[in-house]
């Protein structure tokens, strides 16, 4: 049986993608070489990573997403700030943050609960809404990590704008040497 690597996410509007592109160019010009930067047009807000899934599992999760979306009202989030996980002293993931209403956390929890009922493992980390700009390469030296942390700390990223979350997307993810290719499998409008 062919398995499909999948996740549930929110696509970003063009004005936010453009703002992220400016930040990415600025970070790349800072001389930090130990990061694999994300294409700004591929950045999205991940709500639930599903991993390897069978077509039957994807059909089940699509039914659940449809039910959740039908009872969820569109949400407005503010895109702002920059940071790194787990922290700036040991950066592994560079991100731009989201100031999110409680409804986004309820939506993510509903998706997490529904996925768990189907058999997907529950995410161990608490949901922290963010947009991933880049991932630090394994071979990054301590000096490069320090430079990256300092570079991020010096960047002032205020509010980049607001965006409406008015639909969820079930994505397929195909890993390629040049980066992941994301293909929408289904869209689910928020109608609550």
PyMOL commands that place a pseudoatom at each C-alpha (Angstrom):
pseudoatom trace, name=CA, resn=UNK, resi=1, chain=A, elem=C, hetatm=0, pos=[0.000, 0.000, 0.000]
pseudoatom trace, name=CA, resn=UNK, resi=2, chain=A, elem=C, hetatm=0, pos=[1.352, 3.408, -0.948]
pseudoatom trace, name=CA, resn=UNK, resi=3, chain=A, elem=C, hetatm=0, pos=[1.695, 5.775, 2.003]
pseudoatom trace, name=CA, resn=UNK, resi=4, chain=A, elem=C, hetatm=0, pos=[1.409, 9.528, 1.621]
pseudoatom trace, name=CA, resn=UNK, resi=5, chain=A, elem=C, hetatm=0, pos=[3.262, 11.984, 3.890]
pseudoatom trace, name=CA, resn=UNK, resi=6, chain=A, elem=C, hetatm=0, pos=[0.609, 14.502, 4.888]
pseudoatom trace, name=CA, resn=UNK, resi=7, chain=A, elem=C, hetatm=0, pos=[-0.242, 17.429, 7.167]
pseudoatom trace, name=CA, resn=UNK, resi=8, chain=A, elem=C, hetatm=0, pos=[-3.058, 19.893, 7.885]
pseudoatom trace, name=CA, resn=UNK, resi=9, chain=A, elem=C, hetatm=0, pos=[-2.201, 23.572, 7.428]
pseudoatom trace, name=CA, resn=UNK, resi=10, chain=A, elem=C, hetatm=0, pos=[-3.268, 27.073, 6.481]
pseudoatom trace, name=CA, resn=UNK, resi=11, chain=A, elem=C, hetatm=0, pos=[-2.000, 28.701, 3.273]
pseudoatom trace, name=CA, resn=UNK, resi=12, chain=A, elem=C, hetatm=0, pos=[-0.643, 32.235, 3.578]
pseudoatom trace, name=CA, resn=UNK, resi=13, chain=A, elem=C, hetatm=0, pos=[-1.951, 35.208, 1.605]
pseudoatom trace, name=CA, resn=UNK, resi=14, chain=A, elem=C, hetatm=0, pos=[0.426, 36.831, -0.925]
pseudoatom trace, name=CA, resn=UNK, resi=15, chain=A, elem=C, hetatm=0, pos=[1.007, 39.985, 1.179]
pseudoatom trace, name=CA, resn=UNK, resi=16, chain=A, elem=C, hetatm=0, pos=[2.348, 37.877, 4.087]
pseudoatom trace, name=CA, resn=UNK, resi=17, chain=A, elem=C, hetatm=0, pos=[4.474, 35.743, 1.739]
pseudoatom trace, name=CA, resn=UNK, resi=18, chain=A, elem=C, hetatm=0, pos=[6.026, 38.964, 0.385]
pseudoatom trace, name=CA, resn=UNK, resi=19, chain=A, elem=C, hetatm=0, pos=[6.862, 40.204, 3.890]
pseudoatom trace, name=CA, resn=UNK, resi=20, chain=A, elem=C, hetatm=0, pos=[8.441, 36.836, 4.739]
pseudoatom trace, name=CA, resn=UNK, resi=21, chain=A, elem=C, hetatm=0, pos=[10.453, 36.945, 1.522]
pseudoatom trace, name=CA, resn=UNK, resi=22, chain=A, elem=C, hetatm=0, pos=[11.949, 40.310, 2.567]
pseudoatom trace, name=CA, resn=UNK, resi=23, chain=A, elem=C, hetatm=0, pos=[12.909, 38.892, 5.977]
pseudoatom trace, name=CA, resn=UNK, resi=24, chain=A, elem=C, hetatm=0, pos=[14.429, 35.789, 4.374]
pseudoatom trace, name=CA, resn=UNK, resi=25, chain=A, elem=C, hetatm=0, pos=[16.544, 37.871, 1.978]
pseudoatom trace, name=CA, resn=UNK, resi=26, chain=A, elem=C, hetatm=0, pos=[17.710, 39.979, 4.902]
pseudoatom trace, name=CA, resn=UNK, resi=27, chain=A, elem=C, hetatm=0, pos=[18.656, 36.893, 6.960]
pseudoatom trace, name=CA, resn=UNK, resi=28, chain=A, elem=C, hetatm=0, pos=[20.452, 35.277, 4.015]
pseudoatom trace, name=CA, resn=UNK, resi=29, chain=A, elem=C, hetatm=0, pos=[22.483, 38.441, 3.454]
pseudoatom trace, name=CA, resn=UNK, resi=30, chain=A, elem=C, hetatm=0, pos=[23.640, 38.360, 7.086]
pseudoatom trace, name=CA, resn=UNK, resi=31, chain=A, elem=C, hetatm=0, pos=[26.224, 35.685, 6.262]
pseudoatom trace, name=CA, resn=UNK, resi=32, chain=A, elem=C, hetatm=0, pos=[24.666, 32.795, 8.179]
pseudoatom trace, name=CA, resn=UNK, resi=33, chain=A, elem=C, hetatm=0, pos=[25.337, 29.720, 6.025]
pseudoatom trace, name=CA, resn=UNK, resi=34, chain=A, elem=C, hetatm=0, pos=[24.256, 26.892, 8.317]
pseudoatom trace, name=CA, resn=UNK, resi=35, chain=A, elem=C, hetatm=0, pos=[20.502, 27.186, 7.645]
pseudoatom trace, name=CA, resn=UNK, resi=36, chain=A, elem=C, hetatm=0, pos=[18.321, 25.578, 4.980]
pseudoatom trace, name=CA, resn=UNK, resi=37, chain=A, elem=C, hetatm=0, pos=[15.918, 28.435, 4.244]
pseudoatom trace, name=CA, resn=UNK, resi=38, chain=A, elem=C, hetatm=0, pos=[12.323, 27.763, 3.180]
pseudoatom trace, name=CA, resn=UNK, resi=39, chain=A, elem=C, hetatm=0, pos=[10.952, 29.087, -0.099]
pseudoatom trace, name=CA, resn=UNK, resi=40, chain=A, elem=C, hetatm=0, pos=[8.616, 31.939, 0.990]
pseudoatom trace, name=CA, resn=UNK, resi=41, chain=A, elem=C, hetatm=0, pos=[5.879, 30.630, -1.307]
pseudoatom trace, name=CA, resn=UNK, resi=42, chain=A, elem=C, hetatm=0, pos=[5.984, 27.252, 0.465]
pseudoatom trace, name=CA, resn=UNK, resi=43, chain=A, elem=C, hetatm=0, pos=[5.646, 28.661, 3.997]
pseudoatom trace, name=CA, resn=UNK, resi=44, chain=A, elem=C, hetatm=0, pos=[2.396, 27.750, 5.722]
pseudoatom trace, name=CA, resn=UNK, resi=45, chain=A, elem=C, hetatm=0, pos=[0.930, 27.496, 9.219]
pseudoatom trace, name=CA, resn=UNK, resi=46, chain=A, elem=C, hetatm=0, pos=[1.026, 23.818, 10.177]
pseudoatom trace, name=CA, resn=UNK, resi=47, chain=A, elem=C, hetatm=0, pos=[-1.808, 22.797, 12.501]
pseudoatom trace, name=CA, resn=UNK, resi=48, chain=A, elem=C, hetatm=0, pos=[-1.201, 19.025, 12.555]
pseudoatom trace, name=CA, resn=UNK, resi=49, chain=A, elem=C, hetatm=0, pos=[1.562, 16.922, 11.006]
pseudoatom trace, name=CA, resn=UNK, resi=50, chain=A, elem=C, hetatm=0, pos=[0.126, 13.511, 10.142]
pseudoatom trace, name=CA, resn=UNK, resi=51, chain=A, elem=C, hetatm=0, pos=[3.169, 11.786, 8.685]
pseudoatom trace, name=CA, resn=UNK, resi=52, chain=A, elem=C, hetatm=0, pos=[2.930, 8.641, 6.577]
pseudoatom trace, name=CA, resn=UNK, resi=53, chain=A, elem=C, hetatm=0, pos=[-0.759, 7.950, 5.942]
pseudoatom trace, name=CA, resn=UNK, resi=54, chain=A, elem=C, hetatm=0, pos=[-2.738, 5.410, 3.981]
pseudoatom trace, name=CA, resn=UNK, resi=55, chain=A, elem=C, hetatm=0, pos=[-5.430, 6.585, 1.543]
pseudoatom trace, name=CA, resn=UNK, resi=56, chain=A, elem=C, hetatm=0, pos=[-8.046, 5.211, 3.962]
pseudoatom trace, name=CA, resn=UNK, resi=57, chain=A, elem=C, hetatm=0, pos=[-6.598, 7.226, 6.871]
pseudoatom trace, name=CA, resn=UNK, resi=58, chain=A, elem=C, hetatm=0, pos=[-6.530, 10.354, 4.714]
pseudoatom trace, name=CA, resn=UNK, resi=59, chain=A, elem=C, hetatm=0, pos=[-10.163, 9.823, 3.779]
pseudoatom trace, name=CA, resn=UNK, resi=60, chain=A, elem=C, hetatm=0, pos=[-11.063, 9.482, 7.471]
pseudoatom trace, name=CA, resn=UNK, resi=61, chain=A, elem=C, hetatm=0, pos=[-9.121, 12.576, 8.512]
pseudoatom trace, name=CA, resn=UNK, resi=62, chain=A, elem=C, hetatm=0, pos=[-10.625, 14.561, 5.605]
pseudoatom trace, name=CA, resn=UNK, resi=63, chain=A, elem=C, hetatm=0, pos=[-14.112, 13.706, 6.914]
pseudoatom trace, name=CA, resn=UNK, resi=64, chain=A, elem=C, hetatm=0, pos=[-13.107, 14.932, 10.379]
pseudoatom trace, name=CA, resn=UNK, resi=65, chain=A, elem=C, hetatm=0, pos=[-11.507, 18.135, 9.053]
pseudoatom trace, name=CA, resn=UNK, resi=66, chain=A, elem=C, hetatm=0, pos=[-14.694, 18.837, 7.069]
pseudoatom trace, name=CA, resn=UNK, resi=67, chain=A, elem=C, hetatm=0, pos=[-16.821, 18.507, 10.256]
pseudoatom trace, name=CA, resn=UNK, resi=68, chain=A, elem=C, hetatm=0, pos=[-14.488, 20.715, 12.285]
pseudoatom trace, name=CA, resn=UNK, resi=69, chain=A, elem=C, hetatm=0, pos=[-14.282, 23.374, 9.548]
pseudoatom trace, name=CA, resn=UNK, resi=70, chain=A, elem=C, hetatm=0, pos=[-18.082, 23.449, 9.231]
pseudoatom trace, name=CA, resn=UNK, resi=71, chain=A, elem=C, hetatm=0, pos=[-18.396, 24.526, 12.881]
pseudoatom trace, name=CA, resn=UNK, resi=72, chain=A, elem=C, hetatm=0, pos=[-15.421, 26.915, 13.032]
pseudoatom trace, name=CA, resn=UNK, resi=73, chain=A, elem=C, hetatm=0, pos=[-15.696, 30.618, 12.212]
pseudoatom trace, name=CA, resn=UNK, resi=74, chain=A, elem=C, hetatm=0, pos=[-12.922, 32.305, 10.222]
pseudoatom trace, name=CA, resn=UNK, resi=75, chain=A, elem=C, hetatm=0, pos=[-10.096, 33.612, 12.413]
pseudoatom trace, name=CA, resn=UNK, resi=76, chain=A, elem=C, hetatm=0, pos=[-7.872, 36.669, 12.169]
pseudoatom trace, name=CA, resn=UNK, resi=77, chain=A, elem=C, hetatm=0, pos=[-4.228, 36.368, 13.243]
pseudoatom trace, name=CA, resn=UNK, resi=78, chain=A, elem=C, hetatm=0, pos=[-1.460, 38.922, 13.422]
pseudoatom trace, name=CA, resn=UNK, resi=79, chain=A, elem=C, hetatm=0, pos=[1.946, 37.959, 11.990]
pseudoatom trace, name=CA, resn=UNK, resi=80, chain=A, elem=C, hetatm=0, pos=[4.709, 39.432, 14.132]
pseudoatom trace, name=CA, resn=UNK, resi=81, chain=A, elem=C, hetatm=0, pos=[8.092, 38.882, 15.721]
pseudoatom trace, name=CA, resn=UNK, resi=82, chain=A, elem=C, hetatm=0, pos=[10.992, 36.543, 14.997]
pseudoatom trace, name=CA, resn=UNK, resi=83, chain=A, elem=C, hetatm=0, pos=[12.695, 33.870, 17.077]
pseudoatom trace, name=CA, resn=UNK, resi=84, chain=A, elem=C, hetatm=0, pos=[14.099, 30.373, 17.163]
pseudoatom trace, name=CA, resn=UNK, resi=85, chain=A, elem=C, hetatm=0, pos=[13.278, 27.015, 18.701]
pseudoatom trace, name=CA, resn=UNK, resi=86, chain=A, elem=C, hetatm=0, pos=[14.302, 25.894, 21.239]
pseudoatom trace, name=CA, resn=UNK, resi=87, chain=A, elem=C, hetatm=0, pos=[15.946, 29.276, 21.945]
pseudoatom trace, name=CA, resn=UNK, resi=88, chain=A, elem=C, hetatm=0, pos=[18.418, 31.820, 20.531]
pseudoatom trace, name=CA, resn=UNK, resi=89, chain=A, elem=C, hetatm=0, pos=[21.393, 30.172, 22.265]
pseudoatom trace, name=CA, resn=UNK, resi=90, chain=A, elem=C, hetatm=0, pos=[20.734, 26.849, 20.491]
pseudoatom trace, name=CA, resn=UNK, resi=91, chain=A, elem=C, hetatm=0, pos=[18.674, 27.743, 17.420]
pseudoatom trace, name=CA, resn=UNK, resi=92, chain=A, elem=C, hetatm=0, pos=[17.342, 24.788, 15.421]
pseudoatom trace, name=CA, resn=UNK, resi=93, chain=A, elem=C, hetatm=0, pos=[14.301, 26.339, 13.720]
pseudoatom trace, name=CA, resn=UNK, resi=94, chain=A, elem=C, hetatm=0, pos=[14.024, 30.028, 12.742]
pseudoatom trace, name=CA, resn=UNK, resi=95, chain=A, elem=C, hetatm=0, pos=[10.452, 31.332, 12.801]
pseudoatom trace, name=CA, resn=UNK, resi=96, chain=A, elem=C, hetatm=0, pos=[8.141, 34.313, 12.541]
pseudoatom trace, name=CA, resn=UNK, resi=97, chain=A, elem=C, hetatm=0, pos=[5.437, 34.331, 15.190]
pseudoatom trace, name=CA, resn=UNK, resi=98, chain=A, elem=C, hetatm=0, pos=[1.681, 34.671, 15.169]
pseudoatom trace, name=CA, resn=UNK, resi=99, chain=A, elem=C, hetatm=0, pos=[-0.436, 36.523, 17.695]
pseudoatom trace, name=CA, resn=UNK, resi=100, chain=A, elem=C, hetatm=0, pos=[-3.415, 34.209, 17.652]
pseudoatom trace, name=CA, resn=UNK, resi=101, chain=A, elem=C, hetatm=0, pos=[-6.898, 34.327, 19.137]
pseudoatom trace, name=CA, resn=UNK, resi=102, chain=A, elem=C, hetatm=0, pos=[-8.019, 31.519, 21.467]
pseudoatom trace, name=CA, resn=UNK, resi=103, chain=A, elem=C, hetatm=0, pos=[-10.083, 30.149, 18.559]
pseudoatom trace, name=CA, resn=UNK, resi=104, chain=A, elem=C, hetatm=0, pos=[-6.915, 29.056, 16.751]
pseudoatom trace, name=CA, resn=UNK, resi=105, chain=A, elem=C, hetatm=0, pos=[-5.832, 26.996, 19.757]
pseudoatom trace, name=CA, resn=UNK, resi=106, chain=A, elem=C, hetatm=0, pos=[-9.312, 25.433, 19.975]
pseudoatom trace, name=CA, resn=UNK, resi=107, chain=A, elem=C, hetatm=0, pos=[-9.193, 24.637, 16.239]
pseudoatom trace, name=CA, resn=UNK, resi=108, chain=A, elem=C, hetatm=0, pos=[-5.763, 23.019, 16.528]
pseudoatom trace, name=CA, resn=UNK, resi=109, chain=A, elem=C, hetatm=0, pos=[-6.871, 20.998, 19.571]
pseudoatom trace, name=CA, resn=UNK, resi=110, chain=A, elem=C, hetatm=0, pos=[-9.979, 19.770, 17.729]
pseudoatom trace, name=CA, resn=UNK, resi=111, chain=A, elem=C, hetatm=0, pos=[-7.785, 18.622, 14.820]
pseudoatom trace, name=CA, resn=UNK, resi=112, chain=A, elem=C, hetatm=0, pos=[-5.337, 16.967, 17.230]
pseudoatom trace, name=CA, resn=UNK, resi=113, chain=A, elem=C, hetatm=0, pos=[-8.184, 15.154, 19.027]
pseudoatom trace, name=CA, resn=UNK, resi=114, chain=A, elem=C, hetatm=0, pos=[-9.776, 13.991, 15.762]
pseudoatom trace, name=CA, resn=UNK, resi=115, chain=A, elem=C, hetatm=0, pos=[-6.445, 12.732, 14.407]
pseudoatom trace, name=CA, resn=UNK, resi=116, chain=A, elem=C, hetatm=0, pos=[-5.759, 10.855, 17.635]
pseudoatom trace, name=CA, resn=UNK, resi=117, chain=A, elem=C, hetatm=0, pos=[-9.150, 9.087, 17.371]
pseudoatom trace, name=CA, resn=UNK, resi=118, chain=A, elem=C, hetatm=0, pos=[-8.125, 7.823, 13.916]
pseudoatom trace, name=CA, resn=UNK, resi=119, chain=A, elem=C, hetatm=0, pos=[-4.819, 6.547, 15.267]
pseudoatom trace, name=CA, resn=UNK, resi=120, chain=A, elem=C, hetatm=0, pos=[-2.344, 9.358, 14.640]
pseudoatom trace, name=CA, resn=UNK, resi=121, chain=A, elem=C, hetatm=0, pos=[0.042, 9.974, 17.543]
pseudoatom trace, name=CA, resn=UNK, resi=122, chain=A, elem=C, hetatm=0, pos=[-0.621, 13.079, 19.601]
pseudoatom trace, name=CA, resn=UNK, resi=123, chain=A, elem=C, hetatm=0, pos=[1.953, 15.874, 19.333]
pseudoatom trace, name=CA, resn=UNK, resi=124, chain=A, elem=C, hetatm=0, pos=[3.997, 15.908, 22.526]
pseudoatom trace, name=CA, resn=UNK, resi=125, chain=A, elem=C, hetatm=0, pos=[4.908, 19.597, 22.358]
pseudoatom trace, name=CA, resn=UNK, resi=126, chain=A, elem=C, hetatm=0, pos=[2.361, 22.278, 23.118]
pseudoatom trace, name=CA, resn=UNK, resi=127, chain=A, elem=C, hetatm=0, pos=[1.033, 24.039, 20.006]
pseudoatom trace, name=CA, resn=UNK, resi=128, chain=A, elem=C, hetatm=0, pos=[3.009, 27.210, 19.316]
pseudoatom trace, name=CA, resn=UNK, resi=129, chain=A, elem=C, hetatm=0, pos=[1.687, 29.012, 16.203]
pseudoatom trace, name=CA, resn=UNK, resi=130, chain=A, elem=C, hetatm=0, pos=[4.612, 29.994, 13.976]
pseudoatom trace, name=CA, resn=UNK, resi=131, chain=A, elem=C, hetatm=0, pos=[5.795, 30.184, 10.371]
pseudoatom trace, name=CA, resn=UNK, resi=132, chain=A, elem=C, hetatm=0, pos=[9.061, 28.315, 9.777]
pseudoatom trace, name=CA, resn=UNK, resi=133, chain=A, elem=C, hetatm=0, pos=[11.638, 30.355, 7.851]
pseudoatom trace, name=CA, resn=UNK, resi=134, chain=A, elem=C, hetatm=0, pos=[14.507, 27.883, 8.049]
pseudoatom trace, name=CA, resn=UNK, resi=135, chain=A, elem=C, hetatm=0, pos=[16.002, 24.837, 9.728]
pseudoatom trace, name=CA, resn=UNK, resi=136, chain=A, elem=C, hetatm=0, pos=[19.561, 24.699, 11.023]
pseudoatom trace, name=CA, resn=UNK, resi=137, chain=A, elem=C, hetatm=0, pos=[21.725, 22.084, 9.312]
pseudoatom trace, name=CA, resn=UNK, resi=138, chain=A, elem=C, hetatm=0, pos=[23.071, 19.273, 11.506]
pseudoatom trace, name=CA, resn=UNK, resi=139, chain=A, elem=C, hetatm=0, pos=[26.677, 20.101, 10.685]
pseudoatom trace, name=CA, resn=UNK, resi=140, chain=A, elem=C, hetatm=0, pos=[26.348, 23.684, 11.984]
pseudoatom trace, name=CA, resn=UNK, resi=141, chain=A, elem=C, hetatm=0, pos=[29.259, 24.567, 14.246]
pseudoatom trace, name=CA, resn=UNK, resi=142, chain=A, elem=C, hetatm=0, pos=[28.827, 26.187, 17.685]
pseudoatom trace, name=CA, resn=UNK, resi=143, chain=A, elem=C, hetatm=0, pos=[30.241, 29.411, 16.179]
pseudoatom trace, name=CA, resn=UNK, resi=144, chain=A, elem=C, hetatm=0, pos=[27.605, 29.363, 13.418]
pseudoatom trace, name=CA, resn=UNK, resi=145, chain=A, elem=C, hetatm=0, pos=[24.836, 28.728, 15.973]
pseudoatom trace, name=CA, resn=UNK, resi=146, chain=A, elem=C, hetatm=0, pos=[26.036, 31.676, 18.044]
pseudoatom trace, name=CA, resn=UNK, resi=147, chain=A, elem=C, hetatm=0, pos=[26.142, 33.911, 14.944]
pseudoatom trace, name=CA, resn=UNK, resi=148, chain=A, elem=C, hetatm=0, pos=[22.630, 32.830, 13.962]
pseudoatom trace, name=CA, resn=UNK, resi=149, chain=A, elem=C, hetatm=0, pos=[21.248, 33.474, 17.453]
pseudoatom trace, name=CA, resn=UNK, resi=150, chain=A, elem=C, hetatm=0, pos=[22.866, 36.924, 17.522]
pseudoatom trace, name=CA, resn=UNK, resi=151, chain=A, elem=C, hetatm=0, pos=[21.598, 37.718, 14.024]
pseudoatom trace, name=CA, resn=UNK, resi=152, chain=A, elem=C, hetatm=0, pos=[18.029, 36.817, 14.980]
pseudoatom trace, name=CA, resn=UNK, resi=153, chain=A, elem=C, hetatm=0, pos=[18.265, 38.791, 18.230]
pseudoatom trace, name=CA, resn=UNK, resi=154, chain=A, elem=C, hetatm=0, pos=[19.361, 41.892, 16.282]
pseudoatom trace, name=CA, resn=UNK, resi=155, chain=A, elem=C, hetatm=0, pos=[16.506, 41.660, 13.774]
pseudoatom trace, name=CA, resn=UNK, resi=156, chain=A, elem=C, hetatm=0, pos=[13.545, 43.804, 14.633]
pseudoatom trace, name=CA, resn=UNK, resi=157, chain=A, elem=C, hetatm=0, pos=[10.450, 42.249, 13.131]
pseudoatom trace, name=CA, resn=UNK, resi=158, chain=A, elem=C, hetatm=0, pos=[7.349, 44.104, 14.194]
pseudoatom trace, name=CA, resn=UNK, resi=159, chain=A, elem=C, hetatm=0, pos=[3.898, 43.407, 12.870]
pseudoatom trace, name=CA, resn=UNK, resi=160, chain=A, elem=C, hetatm=0, pos=[4.004, 42.145, 9.273]
pseudoatom trace, name=CA, resn=UNK, resi=161, chain=A, elem=C, hetatm=0, pos=[0.255, 42.308, 8.853]
pseudoatom trace, name=CA, resn=UNK, resi=162, chain=A, elem=C, hetatm=0, pos=[-2.875, 40.388, 9.622]
pseudoatom trace, name=CA, resn=UNK, resi=163, chain=A, elem=C, hetatm=0, pos=[-4.313, 37.429, 7.786]
pseudoatom trace, name=CA, resn=UNK, resi=164, chain=A, elem=C, hetatm=0, pos=[-7.649, 35.707, 7.791]
pseudoatom trace, name=CA, resn=UNK, resi=165, chain=A, elem=C, hetatm=0, pos=[-7.781, 31.977, 8.295]
pseudoatom trace, name=CA, resn=UNK, resi=166, chain=A, elem=C, hetatm=0, pos=[-10.874, 31.026, 6.328]
pseudoatom trace, name=CA, resn=UNK, resi=167, chain=A, elem=C, hetatm=0, pos=[-9.972, 27.533, 5.155]
pseudoatom trace, name=CA, resn=UNK, resi=168, chain=A, elem=C, hetatm=0, pos=[-7.885, 24.517, 6.108]
pseudoatom trace, name=CA, resn=UNK, resi=169, chain=A, elem=C, hetatm=0, pos=[-5.844, 22.511, 3.638]
pseudoatom trace, name=CA, resn=UNK, resi=170, chain=A, elem=C, hetatm=0, pos=[-4.854, 18.852, 3.705]
pseudoatom trace, name=CA, resn=UNK, resi=171, chain=A, elem=C, hetatm=0, pos=[-1.416, 18.763, 2.082]
pseudoatom trace, name=CA, resn=UNK, resi=172, chain=A, elem=C, hetatm=0, pos=[0.731, 16.025, 0.623]
pseudoatom trace, name=CA, resn=UNK, resi=173, chain=A, elem=C, hetatm=0, pos=[4.459, 16.480, 1.256]
pseudoatom trace, name=CA, resn=UNK, resi=174, chain=A, elem=C, hetatm=0, pos=[7.047, 14.932, -1.071]
pseudoatom trace, name=CA, resn=UNK, resi=175, chain=A, elem=C, hetatm=0, pos=[10.631, 15.216, 0.138]
pseudoatom trace, name=CA, resn=UNK, resi=176, chain=A, elem=C, hetatm=0, pos=[13.107, 16.100, -2.613]
pseudoatom trace, name=CA, resn=UNK, resi=177, chain=A, elem=C, hetatm=0, pos=[16.833, 16.982, -2.446]
pseudoatom trace, name=CA, resn=UNK, resi=178, chain=A, elem=C, hetatm=0, pos=[16.009, 20.605, -3.318]
pseudoatom trace, name=CA, resn=UNK, resi=179, chain=A, elem=C, hetatm=0, pos=[13.327, 20.763, -0.610]
pseudoatom trace, name=CA, resn=UNK, resi=180, chain=A, elem=C, hetatm=0, pos=[9.839, 19.516, 0.123]
pseudoatom trace, name=CA, resn=UNK, resi=181, chain=A, elem=C, hetatm=0, pos=[7.098, 19.834, -2.508]
pseudoatom trace, name=CA, resn=UNK, resi=182, chain=A, elem=C, hetatm=0, pos=[3.661, 20.549, -1.012]
pseudoatom trace, name=CA, resn=UNK, resi=183, chain=A, elem=C, hetatm=0, pos=[0.560, 19.586, -2.951]
pseudoatom trace, name=CA, resn=UNK, resi=184, chain=A, elem=C, hetatm=0, pos=[-2.940, 20.462, -1.704]
pseudoatom trace, name=CA, resn=UNK, resi=185, chain=A, elem=C, hetatm=0, pos=[-5.141, 17.360, -1.571]
pseudoatom trace, name=CA, resn=UNK, resi=186, chain=A, elem=C, hetatm=0, pos=[-8.316, 19.069, -0.297]
pseudoatom trace, name=CA, resn=UNK, resi=187, chain=A, elem=C, hetatm=0, pos=[-9.547, 22.468, 0.922]
pseudoatom trace, name=CA, resn=UNK, resi=188, chain=A, elem=C, hetatm=0, pos=[-12.036, 22.897, 3.784]
pseudoatom trace, name=CA, resn=UNK, resi=189, chain=A, elem=C, hetatm=0, pos=[-13.723, 26.322, 4.151]
pseudoatom trace, name=CA, resn=UNK, resi=190, chain=A, elem=C, hetatm=0, pos=[-14.394, 27.522, 7.703]
pseudoatom trace, name=CA, resn=UNK, resi=191, chain=A, elem=C, hetatm=0, pos=[-18.163, 28.005, 7.864]
pseudoatom trace, name=CA, resn=UNK, resi=192, chain=A, elem=C, hetatm=0, pos=[-18.950, 28.210, 11.586]
for i in range(1, 192): cmd.bond("trace and resi %d" % i, "trace and resi %d" % (i + 1))
show_as sticks, trace
zoom trace
